[in-house]
């Protein structure tokens, strides 16, 4: 009887003048992973993607956050520890010292820091790699603490490309496919998290088509396309003509597609998603200047810079963030025309920074953090962290 009922139903559907549309396939999202669809997210940015910046983006409405690109070899050999003062997860290691033996007093460096509560289910770790084996080794160290692993195949800076990483992988598609396949099989499946990739456009749309088709067949759950070619600089306007084609390939394969490049706000991202048929949008530069860009217009849109900077300083103190990194971001968040810009730029510690910004209620905590990280208000030395960090690379 039930069989006859099904036959009648299927027959009526077949005869209907309005046939039921075919279901869009979707690569299954692992139980510990996250679906990129419908999301406005923070882009992976060196310096601008450290933990305080990610928490700031989440506070103002980012659906997901990408951490800064971390090279596979930097993570391999790290020790995972819980900071007893703030419960943050930290991955640390002694400096490599160019292969020379460390001194007895050598301090471990924090390579990566995670807030296991506020970032739970929302953090994507981006890896810089040119080796399936090293990628898997590094990913095993952090896979249990993140919602996904993303391969950087788009950074155009020599630091990445000279080692065969970043945008160089666009020219070695066999290697890129082998990296993604290894991560899907040896990390994504056992740890039940998603594996994704971030690429740039190729100048020839047919080459882009062929590459995206191959990448979508590896088992990845998501693909982000930065709408610039490798030679293009951030000041050059993003080009989006290839997006509909890329979106159709991803949709047919069941892979979520995010777009990146000149996305200015949540509302702008949603409009672009609708216009080009992509699943989500990634914000970079606008988030560096004012993280409340993740708020919709209905929520009030952008907040005043002082509100943003206060929240950022609070997060930096909670995380015990390196002062050099904190000061770098203050220079991004404080408008250059403001008097506070130069004052913050010249400050040498959290205490000084809080004082010149008028954040009196944060000074007591600032003093504690300065002691923890080895800063003093009278520190006359050049900020080695600020000068020594690798140049900013927006990938």
ROFI-839397 format. One record per residue (C-alpha): residue number from 1; x, y negated, z; residue in one letter. Coordinates in steps of 0.05 Angstrom, whole numbers. Each point is the difference from the previous one (the first is absolute). Example, Ala and Ser with C-alpha at 12.3 -4.5 7.8 and 13.67 -1.06 7.14 Angstrom:
2
DRENVEX, lodren, xx, yy, zz, torba
DRENVEX, 1, 246, 90, 156, A
DRENVEX, 2, 27, -69, -13, S
! end
This chain:
395
DRENVEX, lodren, xx, yy, zz, torba
DRENVEX, 1, 0, 0, 0, X
DRENVEX, 2, 57, -48, 19, X
DRENVEX, 3, 35, 18, -64, X
DRENVEX, 4, -62, -17, -41, X
DRENVEX, 5, -6, -66, 38, X
DRENVEX, 6, 72, -18, -18, X
DRENVEX, 7, -12, 17, -73, X
DRENVEX, 8, -61, -46, -2, X
DRENVEX, 9, 39, -57, 33, X
DRENVEX, 10, 60, 7, -46, X
DRENVEX, 11, -46, 4, -61, X
DRENVEX, 12, -35, -64, 20, X
DRENVEX, 13, 66, -36, 10, X
DRENVEX, 14, 24, 23, -69, X
DRENVEX, 15, -63, -26, -33, X
DRENVEX, 16, 0, -66, 39, X
DRENVEX, 17, 10, -63, -43, X
DRENVEX, 18, 45, -26, 57, X
DRENVEX, 19, 52, 55, 11, X
DRENVEX, 20, 36, 2, 66, X
DRENVEX, 21, 70, -30, -8, X
DRENVEX, 22, 60, 46, 10, X
DRENVEX, 23, 31, -4, 68, X
DRENVEX, 24, 67, -37, 2, X
DRENVEX, 25, 54, 49, 23, X
DRENVEX, 26, 40, -17, 63, X
DRENVEX, 27, 64, 30, 25, X
DRENVEX, 28, -17, 24, 71, X
DRENVEX, 29, 24, -46, 55, X
DRENVEX, 30, 38, 41, 53, X
DRENVEX, 31, -30, -1, 70, X
DRENVEX, 32, 57, -44, 27, X
DRENVEX, 33, 3, -44, -62, X
DRENVEX, 34, -41, -59, -23, X
DRENVEX, 35, -39, -18, -63, X
DRENVEX, 36, 27, -63, -34, X
DRENVEX, 37, -68, -14, -33, X
DRENVEX, 38, -35, -64, 19, X
DRENVEX, 39, 60, -26, 39, X
DRENVEX, 40, 36, -67, 1, X
DRENVEX, 41, 70, 16, 26, X
DRENVEX, 42, 66, -31, 21, X
DRENVEX, 43, 56, 11, -51, X
DRENVEX, 44, 67, 31, 18, X
DRENVEX, 45, 49, -57, 11, X
DRENVEX, 46, 70, 1, 29, X
DRENVEX, 47, 2, -46, 62, X
DRENVEX, 48, -73, -20, -10, X
DRENVEX, 49, -24, 71, 13, X
DRENVEX, 50, 28, 13, 69, X
DRENVEX, 51, -47, 20, 56, X
DRENVEX, 52, -21, -70, 25, X
DRENVEX, 53, -19, -20, -71, X
DRENVEX, 54, -40, 64, -10, X
DRENVEX, 55, -37, -11, 66, X
DRENVEX, 56, -14, -72, -21, X
DRENVEX, 57, -30, 24, -66, X
DRENVEX, 58, -43, 52, 35, X
DRENVEX, 59, -24, -52, 50, X
DRENVEX, 60, -27, -42, -57, X
DRENVEX, 61, -32, 56, -38, X
DRENVEX, 62, 50, 39, -42, X
DRENVEX, 63, -30, 69, -12, X
DRENVEX, 64, 68, 34, -6, X
DRENVEX, 65, 73, -22, 8, X
DRENVEX, 66, 62, 22, -37, X
DRENVEX, 67, 66, -3, 39, X
DRENVEX, 68, 63, -27, -33, X
DRENVEX, 69, 38, 46, -47, X
DRENVEX, 70, 46, 44, 41, X
DRENVEX, 71, 56, 38, -35, X
DRENVEX, 72, -1, 75, 10, X
DRENVEX, 73, 71, 3, 26, X
DRENVEX, 74, -15, -54, 52, X
DRENVEX, 75, -54, 42, 32, X
DRENVEX, 76, 36, 67, -4, X
DRENVEX, 77, 36, 10, 66, X
DRENVEX, 78, -47, -45, 39, X
DRENVEX, 79, -26, 18, 69, X
DRENVEX, 80, -74, -11, 16, X
DRENVEX, 81, -12, -32, 67, X
DRENVEX, 82, -55, -35, 39, X
DRENVEX, 83, 18, -69, 26, X
DRENVEX, 84, -19, 5, 74, X
DRENVEX, 85, -15, -75, 5, X
DRENVEX, 86, -51, -5, -56, X
DRENVEX, 87, -16, 71, -22, X
DRENVEX, 88, 23, -14, -72, X
DRENVEX, 89, 29, 58, -40, X
DRENVEX, 90, 71, -17, -22, X
DRENVEX, 91, 46, 37, -47, X
DRENVEX, 92, 72, -16, 19, X
DRENVEX, 93, 70, 18, -20, X
DRENVEX, 94, 72, -23, 12, X
DRENVEX, 95, 29, -44, -54, X
DRENVEX, 96, 35, 38, -56, X
DRENVEX, 97, 62, -46, 5, X
DRENVEX, 98, 20, 18, -70, X
DRENVEX, 99, 18, 70, 23, X
DRENVEX, 100, 46, -24, 55, X
DRENVEX, 101, -9, 25, 71, X
DRENVEX, 102, -45, -43, 44, X
DRENVEX, 103, 27, -33, 63, X
DRENVEX, 104, -23, 28, 67, X
DRENVEX, 105, -45, -61, 11, X
DRENVEX, 106, -34, 4, -68, X
DRENVEX, 107, -74, -14, 4, X
DRENVEX, 108, -54, 37, -38, X
DRENVEX, 109, -38, -40, -52, X
DRENVEX, 110, -75, 4, -9, X
DRENVEX, 111, -10, 21, -72, X
DRENVEX, 112, -76, 3, 3, X
DRENVEX, 113, -52, -18, 52, X
DRENVEX, 114, -73, 20, 4, X
DRENVEX, 115, -59, -18, 44, X
DRENVEX, 116, -32, 69, 7, X
DRENVEX, 117, -67, -29, 23, X
DRENVEX, 118, -14, -61, -43, X
DRENVEX, 119, 32, 30, -62, X
DRENVEX, 120, -32, 68, 8, X
DRENVEX, 121, -29, 23, -67, X
DRENVEX, 122, 20, -66, -33, X
DRENVEX, 123, 76, 2, -11, X
DRENVEX, 124, 32, 23, -65, X
DRENVEX, 125, 75, 12, 3, X
DRENVEX, 126, 37, -20, -64, X
DRENVEX, 127, 63, 38, -16, X
DRENVEX, 128, 57, -20, -46, X
DRENVEX, 129, 29, 62, -31, X
DRENVEX, 130, 31, 31, -62, X
DRENVEX, 131, 2, 72, 26, X
DRENVEX, 132, -56, 50, 13, X
DRENVEX, 133, 42, 33, 53, X
DRENVEX, 134, 18, -64, 38, X
DRENVEX, 135, -71, -26, -7, X
DRENVEX, 136, -28, 63, 33, X
DRENVEX, 137, 53, -2, 55, X
DRENVEX, 138, -16, -72, 17, X
DRENVEX, 139, -75, 8, -5, X
DRENVEX, 140, 0, 59, 49, X
DRENVEX, 141, 26, -47, 53, X
DRENVEX, 142, -58, -49, -3, X
DRENVEX, 143, -58, 38, -33, X
DRENVEX, 144, -35, 16, 65, X
DRENVEX, 145, -4, -74, 18, X
DRENVEX, 146, -29, -29, -65, X
DRENVEX, 147, -61, 7, -44, X
DRENVEX, 148, 40, 6, -64, X
DRENVEX, 149, 67, -1, -35, X
DRENVEX, 150, 8, -47, -59, X
DRENVEX, 151, 59, 4, -49, X
DRENVEX, 152, 29, -66, -23, X
DRENVEX, 153, 7, 3, -75, X
DRENVEX, 154, -7, -75, -13, X
DRENVEX, 155, 53, -40, 37, X
DRENVEX, 156, 43, -36, -53, X
DRENVEX, 157, 56, -22, 45, X
DRENVEX, 158, 71, 28, -12, X
DRENVEX, 159, 2, 27, 71, X
DRENVEX, 160, -53, 51, -21, X
DRENVEX, 161, 12, 9, -74, X
DRENVEX, 162, 76, 9, 6, X
DRENVEX, 163, -14, 63, 41, X
DRENVEX, 164, -51, 26, -49, X
DRENVEX, 165, -57, -20, 46, X
DRENVEX, 166, -57, -50, -8, X
DRENVEX, 167, -15, -23, -71, X
DRENVEX, 168, 58, 44, -26, X
DRENVEX, 169, -46, 59, 11, X
DRENVEX, 170, -45, -27, -56, X
DRENVEX, 171, 56, 18, -48, X
DRENVEX, 172, 9, 70, 29, X
DRENVEX, 173, -72, 26, 2, X
DRENVEX, 174, 22, 73, 7, X
DRENVEX, 175, 36, -18, 65, X
DRENVEX, 176, -59, -41, 25, X
DRENVEX, 177, -48, 57, -14, X
DRENVEX, 178, 45, 49, 37, X
DRENVEX, 179, 4, -47, 60, X
DRENVEX, 180, -76, -7, 4, X
DRENVEX, 181, -11, 74, -11, X
DRENVEX, 182, 48, 18, 56, X
DRENVEX, 183, -32, -49, 48, X
DRENVEX, 184, -70, 25, -16, X
DRENVEX, 185, 19, 73, 10, X
DRENVEX, 186, 48, -7, 59, X
DRENVEX, 187, -29, -60, 37, X
DRENVEX, 188, -70, -16, -23, X
DRENVEX, 189, -27, 70, 5, X
DRENVEX, 190, 31, 23, 67, X
DRENVEX, 191, -9, -67, 35, X
DRENVEX, 192, -68, -13, -32, X
DRENVEX, 193, 16, -71, -22, X
DRENVEX, 194, -4, -33, -68, X
DRENVEX, 195, 59, -12, -47, X
DRENVEX, 196, -2, -61, -46, X
DRENVEX, 197, 45, -41, -45, X
DRENVEX, 198, 8, -74, -17, X
DRENVEX, 199, 23, -17, -70, X
DRENVEX, 200, 8, -59, -47, X
DRENVEX, 201, -27, -7, -70, X
DRENVEX, 202, 42, 24, -59, X
DRENVEX, 203, 2, -50, -58, X
DRENVEX, 204, -29, 52, -47, X
DRENVEX, 205, -71, 18, 21, X
DRENVEX, 206, 8, 70, -30, X
DRENVEX, 207, 60, 14, 44, X
DRENVEX, 208, -41, -25, 60, X
DRENVEX, 209, -56, 47, -21, X
DRENVEX, 210, 46, 60, -5, X
DRENVEX, 211, 34, -15, 66, X
DRENVEX, 212, -65, -10, 39, X
DRENVEX, 213, -29, 63, -30, X
DRENVEX, 214, 60, 40, 24, X
DRENVEX, 215, 0, -31, 69, X
DRENVEX, 216, -74, 13, 11, X
DRENVEX, 217, 12, 74, -14, X
DRENVEX, 218, 49, 8, 58, X
DRENVEX, 219, -54, 3, 54, X
DRENVEX, 220, 6, -71, 25, X
DRENVEX, 221, -60, -32, 33, X
DRENVEX, 222, 15, -72, -20, X
DRENVEX, 223, 39, -44, -49, X
DRENVEX, 224, 15, -74, 5, X
DRENVEX, 225, 19, -40, -61, X
DRENVEX, 226, 37, -66, 7, X
DRENVEX, 227, -24, -39, -60, X
DRENVEX, 228, 68, -23, -22, X
DRENVEX, 229, 54, 35, -40, X
DRENVEX, 230, 68, 13, 31, X
DRENVEX, 231, 35, -62, -29, X
DRENVEX, 232, -56, -47, 24, X
DRENVEX, 233, 11, -43, 61, X
DRENVEX, 234, -53, -17, 53, X
DRENVEX, 235, -9, -71, -28, X
DRENVEX, 236, -24, 29, -66, X
DRENVEX, 237, -74, 11, -4, X
DRENVEX, 238, -24, 71, 8, X
DRENVEX, 239, -25, 34, -64, X
DRENVEX, 240, -62, 43, 7, X
DRENVEX, 241, -17, 22, -71, X
DRENVEX, 242, 22, 72, 13, X
DRENVEX, 243, -41, 7, 64, X
DRENVEX, 244, -64, 28, -31, X
DRENVEX, 245, 39, 53, -37, X
DRENVEX, 246, 39, 20, 63, X
DRENVEX, 247, -64, 0, 40, X
DRENVEX, 248, -35, 47, -49, X
DRENVEX, 249, 58, 50, 4, X
DRENVEX, 250, 0, -2, 76, X
DRENVEX, 251, -75, 7, 3, X
DRENVEX, 252, 0, 60, -46, X
DRENVEX, 253, 53, 33, 43, X
DRENVEX, 254, -36, -18, 66, X
DRENVEX, 255, 58, -44, 23, X
DRENVEX, 256, -15, -66, 35, X
DRENVEX, 257, 32, -61, -33, X
DRENVEX, 258, 20, -64, 34, X
DRENVEX, 259, 22, -64, -36, X
DRENVEX, 260, 55, -47, 24, X
DRENVEX, 261, 25, -67, -26, X
DRENVEX, 262, -28, -70, 13, X
DRENVEX, 263, -57, 25, 44, X
DRENVEX, 264, -14, -60, 44, X
DRENVEX, 265, -54, 21, 50, X
DRENVEX, 266, -51, 53, 18, X
DRENVEX, 267, -54, -33, -43, X
DRENVEX, 268, 48, -8, -58, X
DRENVEX, 269, 21, 73, 6, X
DRENVEX, 270, -73, 24, 0, X
DRENVEX, 271, -14, -42, -62, X
DRENVEX, 272, 60, 29, -36, X
DRENVEX, 273, -21, 70, 19, X
DRENVEX, 274, -67, -12, -32, X
DRENVEX, 275, 29, -33, -62, X
DRENVEX, 276, 52, 53, -15, X
DRENVEX, 277, -32, 63, 27, X
DRENVEX, 278, 53, 16, 52, X
DRENVEX, 279, -12, 29, 69, X
DRENVEX, 280, 38, -49, 45, X
DRENVEX, 281, 46, -59, 2, X
DRENVEX, 282, 67, -14, 34, X
DRENVEX, 283, 20, -69, 27, X
DRENVEX, 284, 73, -22, 7, X
DRENVEX, 285, 21, -73, -6, X
DRENVEX, 286, -65, -29, 27, X
DRENVEX, 287, 5, 43, 62, X
DRENVEX, 288, 71, -26, 13, X
DRENVEX, 289, -27, -71, 1, X
DRENVEX, 290, -64, 12, 39, X
DRENVEX, 291, -23, 70, 21, X
DRENVEX, 292, -71, -24, 10, X
DRENVEX, 293, -6, 8, -76, X
DRENVEX, 294, -29, 68, 18, X
DRENVEX, 295, -62, -35, 28, X
DRENVEX, 296, -58, -10, -48, X
DRENVEX, 297, -30, -67, -15, X
DRENVEX, 298, -61, 22, 39, X
DRENVEX, 299, 45, 11, 60, X
DRENVEX, 300, 28, -71, -6, X
DRENVEX, 301, 59, 12, -46, X
DRENVEX, 302, 69, -27, 17, X
DRENVEX, 303, 15, -21, 71, X
DRENVEX, 304, 46, -58, 21, X
DRENVEX, 305, 74, 17, -1, X
DRENVEX, 306, 8, -10, 75, X
DRENVEX, 307, -52, 55, 15, X
DRENVEX, 308, 38, 48, -46, X
DRENVEX, 309, 68, -17, 29, X
DRENVEX, 310, -23, 8, 72, X
DRENVEX, 311, -29, 69, -15, X
DRENVEX, 312, 64, 18, -37, X
DRENVEX, 313, 45, -21, 58, X
DRENVEX, 314, -44, 39, 48, X
DRENVEX, 315, 7, 63, -42, X
DRENVEX, 316, 76, -10, -7, X
DRENVEX, 317, 7, -3, 76, X
DRENVEX, 318, -43, 62, 8, X
DRENVEX, 319, 43, 38, -50, X
DRENVEX, 320, 67, -28, 25, X
DRENVEX, 321, 14, -19, -72, X
DRENVEX, 322, 69, -23, -22, X
DRENVEX, 323, 5, -75, 6, X
DRENVEX, 324, 31, -8, -69, X
DRENVEX, 325, -60, 33, -32, X
DRENVEX, 326, -48, -40, 42, X
DRENVEX, 327, 32, -66, -19, X
DRENVEX, 328, 1, 19, -73, X
DRENVEX, 329, -76, 11, 1, X
DRENVEX, 330, -11, -64, 40, X
DRENVEX, 331, 33, -37, -58, X
DRENVEX, 332, -52, 33, -46, X
DRENVEX, 333, -61, -12, 44, X
DRENVEX, 334, 14, -73, 21, X
DRENVEX, 335, -11, -49, -57, X
DRENVEX, 336, 65, -36, -18, X
DRENVEX, 337, -31, -69, 8, X
DRENVEX, 338, -15, 13, 74, X
DRENVEX, 339, 47, -27, 53, X
DRENVEX, 340, 0, 69, 33, X
DRENVEX, 341, 31, 31, -62, X
DRENVEX, 342, 71, -27, 11, X
DRENVEX, 343, -5, 7, 76, X
DRENVEX, 344, -18, 74, -7, X
DRENVEX, 345, 53, 10, -53, X
DRENVEX, 346, 54, -26, 47, X
DRENVEX, 347, -22, 39, 62, X
DRENVEX, 348, 45, 57, 23, X
DRENVEX, 349, -46, 41, 45, X
DRENVEX, 350, -72, 16, 16, X
DRENVEX, 351, 2, -49, 58, X
DRENVEX, 352, 23, -57, -45, X
DRENVEX, 353, -50, 19, -53, X
DRENVEX, 354, -59, 3, 47, X
DRENVEX, 355, 21, -66, 31, X
DRENVEX, 356, 6, -40, -65, X
DRENVEX, 357, -66, 29, -24, X
DRENVEX, 358, -35, -18, 64, X
DRENVEX, 359, -18, 71, 19, X
DRENVEX, 360, 12, -10, 74, X
DRENVEX, 361, -41, 60, 21, X
DRENVEX, 362, 48, 46, -39, X
DRENVEX, 363, 65, -26, 30, X
DRENVEX, 364, 3, 47, 60, X
DRENVEX, 365, -8, 61, -46, X
DRENVEX, 366, 49, -32, -49, X
DRENVEX, 367, 53, -3, 54, X
DRENVEX, 368, -9, 75, 14, X
DRENVEX, 369, 5, 19, -73, X
DRENVEX, 370, 61, -44, -11, X
DRENVEX, 371, 34, 39, 56, X
DRENVEX, 372, -20, 66, -31, X
DRENVEX, 373, 25, -16, -70, X
DRENVEX, 374, 61, -39, 24, X
DRENVEX, 375, -20, -71, -19, X
DRENVEX, 376, 11, -62, 43, X
DRENVEX, 377, -26, -71, -9, X
DRENVEX, 378, 72, -25, -3, X
DRENVEX, 379, 24, 51, -51, X
DRENVEX, 380, 47, -41, -44, X
DRENVEX, 381, 19, 57, -47, X
DRENVEX, 382, -29, 3, -70, X
DRENVEX, 383, -59, 46, -3, X
DRENVEX, 384, 33, 63, -27, X
DRENVEX, 385, -66, 35, -9, X
DRENVEX, 386, -26, -56, -44, X
DRENVEX, 387, 63, -5, -41, X
DRENVEX, 388, 15, 75, -2, X
DRENVEX, 389, -68, 28, -19, X
DRENVEX, 390, -4, 21, -72, X
DRENVEX, 391, -30, -51, -47, X
DRENVEX, 392, -75, -3, -4, X
DRENVEX, 393, -28, 48, -51, X
DRENVEX, 394, -74, -2, -17, X
DRENVEX, 395, -13, 68, -31, X
! end
